Amino acid sequence: MDKLRIDKWLWAARFFKTRTLAAEEVQRDRVLVNDTVVAQGEIVLVNDRYGIRLTRVVPSTERLKTL
């Protein structure tokens, strides 16, 4: 598997719980590949650099309250 859609890769790598959430973050321009904002259906390759812009870090204790 040398290439994959960015939203599918983010989901498979477990950065997001669902592919829908991954696609939403890509749409909001929060995902970077090789220091460039990517489109939702963009294909990523092996050895690309990935980045996700965080807007809010939620402590695990707060996440557990919502379960």
Stockholm file with secondary structure:
# STOCKHOLM 1.0

chainA/1-67         MDKLRIDKWLWAARFFKTRTLAAEEVQRDRVLVNDTVVAQGEIVLVNDRYGIRLTRVVPSTERLKTL
#=GR chainA/1-67 SS CCEEEHHHHHHHTTSSSSHHHHHHHHHTTCEEETTEECCTTCEEETTCCEEECCSCCCCHHHHHHTC
#=GC SS_cons        CCEEEHHHHHHHTTSSSSHHHHHHHHHTTCEEETTEECCTTCEEETTCCEEECCSCCCCHHHHHHTC
//
